[in-house]
Amino acid sequence: MVAMGGSAAIASNLQNRLQKMVLSWDYLRLLSEMKVSTKKKKKDSGSVLREVPLSFSDVKEYLSVFEPLLFEEVKAQICRGEEEGGSFEWEMIAVIKCEKAHDFHFAQVAVQAHMMEQLSDNDLIIVSKEKFQDGSTIPSAYAFASVEGREGKQTLKLRLFLEGEFTGLNEKTLSRSSRLLKMAKALQTANTAWWMMKVSNLSTIIREYTALQSVNHLPFADVILSGQDKIKINDSSDSIIPPKLMGFLLENHNESQIQAIKAGLAHTPMVLIQGPPGTGKTQTILGLLSVALHAVPSQLPSKSGGQRLYVREDFPVEKKFDHWLKASPWLGKAGNPRDMLMPCDGDDGFFPTTNNDFKLEVVSAKRKHRVHVLVCAPSNSALDEIVLRLMNTGLRDENGQAFIPSIVRIGVNPHHSVQSVSMDYLVEQRLSSMDRGIATSGPRAGSAGMERERMRLSIMNEAAIVCSTLSFSGSGVFHRMNRGFDVVIIDEAAQAVEPSTLVPLAHGCKQVFLA
């Protein structure tokens, strides 16, 4: 995983590279380029933007195709607000001080109280000496900045890149900019008044860019690049569906749906569930989830290479009772023969503890299922739709009976219909059942935030199914989990751009289903 352990520095370097590119751009020039006719724009960018091929020879070719497309998306996102008439207003700020470190300038600015609620980390803003609108007089000094964090109740830390302007996608295209030189000089004067306006947020782009640049380290890199898996899956790793669950699936799913479910059993690394609306893709996802949570491996690992498992015959109740009586005669009129003997050494039997051929597996007492599943969708509305389906329809257990699995919905703006499984709601429920002293003022007040974070991680680790948007699956809370995900299911995958579908794969999954 890119953003964990020693690889955190790599993720930080990737983020710095992206920010250098974006923060160096000229906002007014982007708006001007946006107005170029579609025909001319295609002609001008034809040498940079390539059509996406069906397969790629290597990672270098993959990046050469998708990296320019990703930066075009950033530019479109910046200009989108201007096209829609602008949804943000200019606000006055005071630059307290500005210092340079590691090629960036970091400005400490004082803002009005209401702005602290409107701004978030990674927000992209325009900082200028004068307010301006498109088509008005060009200001004397202006540049992009990103919100780096908070340093007080009304103080923000901003990141700027004023070394020059990038005209391409590599460091060799950095050129001097009089605009940025004026900006750097003006920021040297402390306690000066400036204007700022929010443009967009870069969090999603940063996560997609990090995943894109790390594609070589993601699971199934061969499949992503070539569409073919170079690692042959051993059939002995297949799983077995409990008979009653299999019976339910056969009765309620068509042949193509069953094939998709069996592809999951065969440990096929990447499965595409394709079909127009109304063909049962969501129903197939529910079937996949039921199987993922209840299928058992066809053999257990052992020192001698594995022991094959077979699903035993399911006897009727009368026959089971007859076998119980034969195996335990004391259940009838005869007493328990073990009660007639008193062991002299205090032991009541013998069980060999050596030469045990099977490996032990520790499973959390709070977690029934061994498999950890991440369900993603491109948008909050699409995510809430599948979460609601899980809550209303449920899944099927090993006996084919309906049940509601343990679910948590991660992210912002959950619909009220799925509020009961949202992370914030579940955390509040746990806090309300605990000692309220944790949240009180005093010496223990500082532990409230740590306790909430611990609860979030605990809920995510214990849940059988974690639901998140593609973008939010790259947030920090996922990288702090104790365990990754065995299966990732991406619903409405056709509505997502490819870099966004790479984000959840960073959690070390074994299988991906695209629906």
C-alpha positions in Angstrom: 0.0 0.0 0.0 1.5 3.3 -1.1 0.5 5.5 1.8 1.5 3.1 4.6 4.8 2.5 6.5 8.0 3.4 4.6 6.0 4.2 1.5 4.4 7.2 3.1 7.4 9.3 1.8 6.7 8.2 -1.7 3.0 9.2 -1.4 4.1 12.6 0.0 6.5 13.1 -3.0 3.8 12.3 -5.4 1.4 14.8 -3.8 4.1 17.4 -3.8 4.7 16.9 -7.6 1.0 17.2 -8.3 0.7 20.4 -6.2 3.7 22.0 -7.9 2.1 21.5 -11.3 -1.4 22.7 -10.3 -0.3 25.6 -8.1 2.0 27.0 -10.8 -0.8 27.4 -13.3 -2.2 30.8 -14.3 -5.9 30.9 -13.4 -6.8 33.6 -16.0 -5.0 31.7 -18.7 -6.9 28.5 -17.9 -10.2 30.5 -18.2 -9.0 31.9 -21.5 -8.1 28.5 -22.9 -11.4 27.1 -21.9 -13.1 29.5 -24.3 -11.1 28.2 -27.3 -13.4 26.5 -29.8 -13.8 22.7 -29.3 -12.4 22.0 -32.8 -9.3 24.1 -32.2 -8.8 22.8 -28.7 -8.8 19.2 -30.0 -6.2 20.2 -32.7 -4.0 21.9 -30.2 -4.1 19.1 -27.6 -4.0 16.2 -30.1 -0.3 15.7 -29.6 -0.7 15.4 -25.9 -4.0 13.6 -25.3 -4.1 10.0 -26.7 -7.0 7.7 -27.1 -7.0 5.0 -24.5 -5.9 1.7 -26.0 -7.3 -1.7 -25.0 -4.0 -2.8 -23.5 -0.6 -1.3 -22.5 2.9 -2.6 -23.1 4.1 -1.4 -19.7 3.5 1.1 -16.9 5.3 3.9 -18.7 2.8 3.7 -21.6 -0.1 3.5 -19.1 1.0 6.7 -17.4 1.7 8.5 -20.7 -2.0 8.0 -21.5 -3.7 8.6 -18.2 -1.6 11.3 -16.6 -2.4 14.0 -19.2 -6.1 13.0 -19.0 -6.0 13.4 -15.2 -4.5 16.9 -15.5 -7.1 17.8 -18.1 -9.7 16.8 -15.5 -8.1 19.1 -12.9 -8.3 22.0 -15.4 -11.9 21.2 -16.2 -12.7 21.1 -12.5 -11.1 24.5 -12.0 -13.0 26.1 -14.9 -16.3 24.4 -14.1 -17.2 26.9 -11.4 -16.6 29.8 -13.8 -18.8 28.1 -16.4 -21.6 27.8 -14.0 -21.5 31.4 -13.0 -19.2 31.0 -10.0 -20.4 29.6 -6.7 -17.7 31.2 -4.5 -17.2 34.8 -3.4 -14.1 36.8 -2.8 -13.2 37.2 0.9 -10.6 39.5 2.5 -7.7 37.9 4.4 -4.6 39.1 6.2 -1.2 37.5 5.4 0.5 37.3 8.8 3.8 35.9 7.5 5.2 33.8 4.6 8.1 31.4 4.7 9.8 29.3 2.0 10.6 25.6 2.6 11.2 22.7 0.2 10.4 24.6 -3.0 7.1 25.8 -1.6 6.0 29.0 0.2 3.8 28.6 3.3 1.7 31.5 4.3 0.0 32.0 7.6 -3.2 33.9 7.0 -5.9 35.3 9.3 -9.5 34.8 8.0 -13.0 35.6 9.2 -14.7 33.1 11.5 -17.3 32.0 8.9 -14.6 31.1 6.5 -13.2 28.4 8.8 -16.4 26.4 8.4 -16.4 26.8 4.6 -12.8 25.8 3.9 -11.3 22.3 4.2 -7.8 20.8 3.7 -6.7 20.5 0.1 -9.1 23.3 -1.0 -7.7 25.1 -4.1 -8.0 28.8 -3.8 -6.9 32.0 -5.6 -4.9 34.5 -3.6 -4.7 38.0 -5.2 -3.9 41.6 -4.2 -7.1 42.8 -5.9 -10.5 41.2 -6.6 -11.0 40.5 -10.2 -13.5 38.9 -12.6 -12.9 37.2 -15.9 -12.3 39.9 -18.5 -11.4 42.6 -16.0 -8.0 44.2 -15.5 -5.3 41.7 -14.7 -4.3 42.0 -11.1 -0.7 42.9 -10.1 -0.1 39.6 -8.2 -2.2 36.5 -8.0 -1.6 32.7 -7.7 -3.2 29.4 -6.7 -2.8 28.2 -3.1 -4.0 25.1 -1.3 -5.3 24.9 2.3 -2.6 23.0 4.2 -4.3 23.1 7.7 -5.5 25.2 10.6 -3.2 26.9 13.1 -5.8 28.6 15.3 -9.5 29.5 15.5 -9.2 32.0 12.7 -5.8 31.1 11.2 -5.1 29.0 8.1 -1.9 27.7 6.6 -1.6 28.0 2.8 0.8 26.3 0.4 2.0 28.1 -2.7 4.5 27.3 -5.5 6.1 30.4 -6.8 9.3 29.0 -8.4 7.9 29.2 -11.9 5.1 27.9 -14.2 4.9 24.4 -15.6 3.9 24.3 -19.2 4.1 20.4 -19.5 4.0 17.4 -17.2 7.7 17.2 -16.2 10.2 19.3 -14.4 11.9 20.3 -17.6 8.9 22.4 -18.6 9.3 24.8 -15.6 9.7 28.4 -16.9 10.1 31.7 -15.2 7.0 33.7 -14.5 6.9 37.4 -13.8 3.4 36.9 -12.2 4.8 34.5 -9.6 7.9 36.6 -9.0 5.7 39.6 -8.2 3.6 37.3 -5.9 6.7 36.1 -4.0 8.0 39.6 -3.5 4.6 40.9 -2.3 4.2 38.1 0.2 7.5 39.1 1.9 5.7 42.0 3.5 4.0 40.8 6.7 0.6 41.7 8.0 -0.8 42.8 4.6 -4.4 42.6 3.2 -5.2 40.2 0.4 -8.2 38.7 -1.3 -8.9 35.0 -1.7 -11.6 32.9 -3.4 -12.2 29.1 -3.3 -12.1 27.4 -6.6 -12.4 23.6 -5.9 -11.0 20.8 -3.8 -8.0 18.7 -4.7 -8.5 15.7 -2.3 -10.1 13.4 -5.0 -7.5 14.4 -7.6 -4.6 13.8 -5.1 -5.9 10.3 -4.3 -6.4 9.4 -8.0 -3.0 10.7 -8.9 -1.3 8.8 -6.1 -3.1 5.6 -7.2 -2.2 6.2 -10.8 1.5 6.7 -10.1 1.5 3.6 -8.0 -0.2 1.3 -10.5 2.9 -0.9 -10.7 2.5 -1.8 -7.0 -1.2 -2.4 -7.0 -2.7 -5.9 -7.0 -3.4 -7.3 -10.5 -1.1 -4.8 -12.2 -0.8 -7.3 -15.1 -4.5 -7.5 -15.5 -4.9 -3.7 -15.4 -2.2 -3.2 -18.1 -2.8 -6.1 -20.4 -6.3 -7.4 -19.5 -4.7 -10.8 -18.8 -3.6 -12.4 -15.6 -0.1 -13.8 -15.9 -0.4 -15.8 -12.6 -2.3 -19.0 -13.1 -4.8 -19.7 -10.3 -4.6 -23.2 -8.8 -8.0 -24.9 -8.9 -7.3 -26.3 -5.5 -7.8 -22.8 -4.0 -11.5 -22.9 -5.1 -14.2 -22.5 -2.4 -17.4 -24.4 -1.8 -20.8 -22.8 -1.5 -23.0 -24.4 1.3 -25.7 -26.5 -0.4 -28.7 -24.6 0.9 -27.1 -21.2 -0.1 -26.3 -22.7 -3.5 -29.9 -23.9 -3.8 -31.2 -20.3 -3.2 -28.8 -18.9 -5.7 -29.9 -21.3 -8.4 -33.5 -20.5 -7.8 -33.1 -16.8 -7.8 -30.3 -16.1 -10.3 -30.0 -16.7 -14.0 -27.2 -18.5 -15.8 -25.0 -15.4 -16.4 -25.4 -14.3 -12.8 -24.4 -17.7 -11.5 -21.3 -17.6 -13.8 -20.2 -14.3 -12.3 -20.6 -15.8 -8.8 -18.6 -18.9 -9.7 -15.9 -16.7 -11.1 -15.5 -15.3 -7.6 -15.2 -18.9 -6.2 -12.5 -19.6 -8.7 -10.5 -16.7 -7.3 -10.5 -14.9 -10.7 -8.6 -11.7 -9.8 -10.8 -9.3 -11.7 -14.4 -10.0 -12.8 -16.5 -7.7 -15.0 -20.3 -7.9 -14.5 -21.7 -6.2 -17.6 -25.2 -5.5 -18.7 -27.7 -2.7 -19.3 -29.9 -1.3 -16.5 -32.5 -3.7 -15.2 -30.5 -6.9 -16.0 -29.9 -7.7 -12.3 -26.3 -6.4 -11.7 -27.2 -5.3 -8.2 -28.8 -8.7 -7.5 -25.6 -10.4 -8.7 -23.6 -8.2 -6.3 -25.9 -9.3 -3.4 -25.3 -12.9 -4.4 -21.6 -12.3 -4.6 -21.6 -10.8 -1.1 -23.5 -13.8 0.3 -21.0 -16.2 -1.2 -18.0 -14.2 -0.2 -19.1 -14.2 3.4 -20.1 -17.8 3.7 -18.2 -19.9 1.2 -15.6 -22.2 2.7 -12.2 -23.2 1.2 -12.2 -26.6 -0.5 -9.1 -27.5 1.4 -7.4 -26.5 4.6 -3.7 -25.5 4.6 -1.5 -28.0 6.4 2.2 -29.0 6.6 1.6 -31.9 4.2 0.1 -29.7 1.5 -3.5 -29.4 2.4 -6.5 -31.5 3.4 -9.4 -31.7 0.9 -12.8 -30.8 2.3 -16.1 -32.2 1.2 -19.6 -30.9 1.9 -21.4 -33.6 3.9 -24.9 -34.8 3.2 -27.6 -32.8 4.9 -29.7 -35.5 6.8 -33.3 -34.9 7.8 -34.0 -34.1 11.4 -35.3 -37.6 12.3 -32.1 -39.2 10.9 -29.9 -36.7 12.8 -31.7 -37.5 16.0 -31.2 -41.2 15.5 -27.5 -40.7 15.0 -27.3 -38.5 18.1 -28.8 -41.3 20.2 -26.4 -43.9 18.8 -23.4 -41.6 19.5 -24.6 -40.5 22.9 -26.6 -43.4 24.6 -26.8 -41.4 27.8 -29.3 -39.1 26.2 -31.8 -42.0 26.5 -32.5 -44.0 29.7 -29.0 -45.1 30.2 -26.8 -42.7 32.2 -23.7 -41.0 31.1 -20.9 -43.7 31.3 -18.3 -41.0 32.0 -20.0 -40.2 35.3 -19.3 -43.7 36.5 -15.5 -43.2 36.3 -13.5 -40.7 38.4 -10.2 -39.9 36.8 -7.4 -40.3 39.3 -5.2 -37.6 37.9 -7.8 -35.0 37.6 -8.0 -35.3 33.9 -11.1 -36.5 32.1 -9.7 -37.6 28.8 -6.8 -37.4 26.4 -6.4 -35.2 23.3 -3.1 -35.2 21.4 -1.5 -31.8 21.3 1.5 -32.8 19.2 1.9 -33.6 15.5 -1.2 -31.5 14.8 -1.1 -31.2 11.0 -3.5 -28.2 10.7 -2.5 -24.6 11.1 -4.3 -22.6 13.7 -6.2 -19.4 12.7 -7.1 -16.7 15.1 -10.5 -15.1 14.4 -11.8 -12.2 16.3 -14.7 -13.1 18.6 -16.7 -10.1 17.4 -16.3 -11.1 13.8 -18.2 -14.0 12.4 -16.9 -13.8 8.8 -13.3 -14.3 7.8 -13.7 -12.2 4.6 -13.5 -8.4 4.7 -15.4 -6.7 1.8 -15.2 -3.2 0.5 -18.1 -2.0 -1.6 -17.5 1.3 -3.6 -19.5 3.5 -5.9 -18.5 6.7 -7.8 -20.9 9.0 -6.0 -22.7 9.3 -2.6 -26.1 8.8 -4.2 -25.0 5.6 -6.0 -23.4 4.4 -2.8 -26.4 5.1 -0.7 -28.6 3.2 -3.2 -26.6 -0.1 -2.8 -26.3 0.4 1.0 -30.1 0.8 1.2 -30.5 -2.4 -0.8 -28.3 -4.2 1.6 -30.3 -3.0 4.5 -33.7 -3.7 3.0 -33.1 -6.9 1.1 -30.2 -8.3 3.1 -28.0 -11.2 2.2 -28.3 -15.0 2.6 -26.5 -17.1 5.1 -25.1 -20.6 4.7 -28.7 -22.0 5.2 -30.1 -19.7 2.5 -31.9 -17.6 5.2 -32.1 -13.8 4.9 -29.9 -11.8 7.3 -28.6 -8.2 7.6 -24.8 -8.2 7.7 -22.7 -5.9 9.7 -22.3 -2.8 7.5 -20.7 0.6 8.0 -21.1 3.5 5.5 -18.0 5.7 5.4 -17.9 9.2 4.1 -19.8 12.4 4.0 -23.4 13.3 3.3 -25.1 10.0 3.9 -28.8 9.9 2.9 -31.2 9.9 5.9 -32.4 6.4 4.9 -28.9 4.9 5.6 -28.1 7.1 8.6 -28.3 4.1 11.0 -25.2 2.5 9.4 -23.2 5.7 8.8 -19.9 6.0 10.6 -20.8 9.1 12.6 -24.0 7.5 13.9 -22.3 4.3 15.0 -19.6 6.2 16.7 -22.1 8.3 18.6 -24.0 5.2 19.6 -20.9 3.7 21.1 -20.0 6.9 22.9 -23.4 7.2 24.4 -23.0 3.7 25.9 -19.7 4.6 27.5 -18.5 6.8 30.3 -19.4 10.3 29.4 -16.3 11.5 31.3 -14.3 10.9 28.1 -16.1 13.8 26.4 -16.1 16.2 29.4 -13.9 19.2 29.8 -10.7 18.8 31.8 -7.6 16.7 31.6 -9.5 13.9 29.7 -11.0 16.2 27.1 -8.0 15.8 24.8 -8.6 12.0 24.7 -12.1 12.4 23.1 -10.7 12.8 19.6 -8.4 9.8 20.1 -11.3 7.7 21.4 -13.4 8.6 18.4 -10.6 7.7 16.0 -10.1 4.4 17.9 -13.8 3.6 17.6 -13.8 4.4 13.8 -11.0 2.0 13.3 -12.7 -0.6 15.5 -16.0 -0.3 13.6 -14.3 -0.7 10.2 -12.2 -3.7 11.3 -15.2 -5.5 12.8 -17.7 -4.8 10.0 -18.1 -7.5 7.4 -18.9 -5.0 4.7 -17.4 -1.4 4.5 -19.1 0.9 2.0 -17.4 4.0 0.6 -17.2 6.2 -2.4 -14.2 5.5 -4.6 -12.5 8.8 -3.6 -13.1 8.4 0.1 -11.6 4.9 0.1 -8.2 6.7 -0.3 -8.7 8.7 2.9 -6.4 8.4 5.9 -8.7 6.3 8.1 -8.5 3.4 5.6 -4.7 3.4 5.7 -4.7 3.2 9.5 -6.8 0.0 9.6 -5.3 -3.2 11.1 -6.5 -5.3 8.2 -7.1 -4.8 4.5 -9.9 -6.1 2.3 -10.1 -9.5 0.7 -12.7 -8.4 -1.9 -13.5 -5.1 -3.5 -16.8 -4.6 -5.4 -17.2 -1.4 -7.5 -20.8 -0.7 -8.4 -21.6 1.6 -11.4 -17.9 1.2 -12.4 -18.8 2.4 -16.0 -19.7 5.8 -14.5 -16.2 6.3 -13.0 -12.9 7.4 -14.5 -10.2 4.7 -14.5 -7.8 6.4 -12.0 -10.6 6.6 -9.4 -11.2 2.8 -9.7 -7.5 2.3 -8.8 -7.9 4.0 -5.4 -9.6 1.2 -3.4 -7.2 -1.4 -4.9 -4.4 0.0 -2.7 -5.8 -2.0 0.3 -4.2 -5.2 -0.9 -7.4 -7.0 -2.1 -7.4 -10.5 -3.6 -10.4 -10.0 -5.9 -12.1 -7.1 -7.7 -15.6 -7.2 -9.1 -16.7 -4.4 -11.5 -20.4 -4.0 -12.0 
